[in-house]
Amino acid sequence: MLGGLGKLAAEGMAHRTEKATEEVVHVVEGVVKEVVEHAKEAGEKAIGDALKKAQEAGGKVAKEASETVTNTVSNVVTHAVEGLGKMGQ
């Protein structure tokens, strides 16, 4: 009789151990999912920040290039007009 009770107790322990293990696995899955979500958000933010900085830098370079071209063309036209003015005198 005690052998049967021992077997029953062992089966009960095995069942409780299995349930506890399933609960631990479930908790770990939740933690991993949360960590992955945070990593994804952080990565997306880093990429967004990098793109924003690249756009700002590109905009600055484009503005500087545009100003340089405008100044150069303006100087060429000014010198041409001055040269034509001197030729007409």
C-alpha positions, 0 to 999 in steps of 0.5 A: 500500500505504501508503494502505491502512495509513494508512486502517487506522491511521485506522480503528483510531484512530477505533475506540479514540477511540470506545471511550475516549469510551464509557468517559468517558461511562460514568464521567460517568454514574456520577458524575452518578448518585452526585451525584444520589443524594447531593443526594436524600439531603441533600434528604430529610434537610433535609425531615425535619429541617424537619418535625421542627422544625415538629412540635416547635414545634407540640407546644410551642405546643399544650402552652402553649395547653393550659396556658393553657386549664387555668390559665384554667379553674382560675382561673375555677372557683376564683373561682366557688367563692370567690364562692359561699363569700362568698355563703353567709356 
